[in-house]
Amino acid sequence: MFSHMRTTLTLEPDVGARLEKLRRERKLSLKAAVNEALREGLACLDAPPQPAKPFSTSTVDLGACRVPLNDVAEALAIAEGDAWR
């Protein structure tokens, strides 16, 4: 285990902007902001994934079917007219 590790980071512009915002809002040094962000991020990565909420949809009564489903030719004639032939 090591006590300190020095390194050079190249941050993407969006990450740098978010880190700078965090630093200003919490009045932290850059070093403290980076360490806080890394601790939070690593804790999230170590945590078990949250179970997804079950997906459900509401049902709607559309009434009786207006197209006969047992006769394809008649259903096509109703839907597209006699031009389907």
C-alpha positions in Angstrom: 0.0 0.0 0.0 1.3 3.5 -0.7 0.8 6.7 1.2 0.8 9.1 -1.7 0.8 8.8 -5.5 1.8 11.6 -7.8 0.5 11.5 -11.3 -0.4 13.7 -14.2 -4.0 13.7 -15.4 -5.3 14.8 -18.7 -9.0 15.7 -18.3 -11.5 15.9 -21.0 -13.0 19.5 -21.2 -16.4 18.5 -19.8 -14.8 16.7 -16.8 -12.5 19.6 -16.2 -15.4 22.0 -16.2 -17.4 19.9 -13.7 -14.4 19.5 -11.5 -13.8 23.2 -11.5 -17.4 23.9 -10.7 -17.2 21.4 -7.8 -13.9 23.0 -6.6 -15.5 26.5 -6.6 -18.8 25.5 -5.0 -17.1 23.6 -2.1 -14.1 26.0 -1.9 -11.7 23.1 -2.3 -8.2 22.9 -3.7 -7.9 21.1 -7.1 -6.2 18.2 -5.3 -9.1 17.9 -2.7 -11.7 18.2 -5.5 -10.0 15.4 -7.6 -9.7 13.2 -4.5 -13.3 13.8 -3.5 -14.6 13.1 -7.0 -12.5 9.9 -7.3 -13.7 8.6 -3.9 -17.3 9.2 -4.8 -16.9 7.6 -8.3 -15.0 4.6 -6.9 -17.7 4.1 -4.2 -20.4 4.1 -7.0 -18.4 1.6 -9.0 -18.0 -0.7 -6.0 -21.6 -0.6 -5.1 -23.9 -3.3 -6.4 -26.1 -2.2 -9.3 -29.6 -1.0 -8.4 -32.3 -3.3 -9.6 -34.3 -1.9 -12.6 -37.8 -0.9 -11.9 -40.3 -3.3 -13.5 -41.7 -1.9 -16.7 -45.5 -1.7 -17.0 -48.0 0.0 -19.2 -51.6 0.8 -18.7 -54.3 -1.1 -20.6 -57.0 0.6 -22.6 -60.3 -1.0 -23.7 -60.5 -0.4 -27.5 -63.8 -2.1 -27.8 -64.8 -4.9 -30.2 -62.6 -5.7 -33.2 -64.0 -4.1 -36.4 -62.0 -6.3 -38.7 -62.6 -10.0 -39.0 -59.4 -11.8 -37.9 -60.4 -15.2 -39.3 -60.6 -14.1 -42.9 -57.5 -12.4 -44.2 -58.9 -11.5 -47.6 -61.9 -9.7 -46.0 -59.6 -7.9 -43.5 -57.4 -6.7 -46.4 -60.4 -5.6 -48.4 -61.6 -3.5 -45.4 -58.2 -2.1 -44.7 -57.0 -1.3 -48.2 -60.0 -1.6 -50.4 -60.3 -4.0 -53.3 -57.0 -2.6 -54.8 -55.0 -5.1 -52.7 -55.9 -7.9 -55.0 
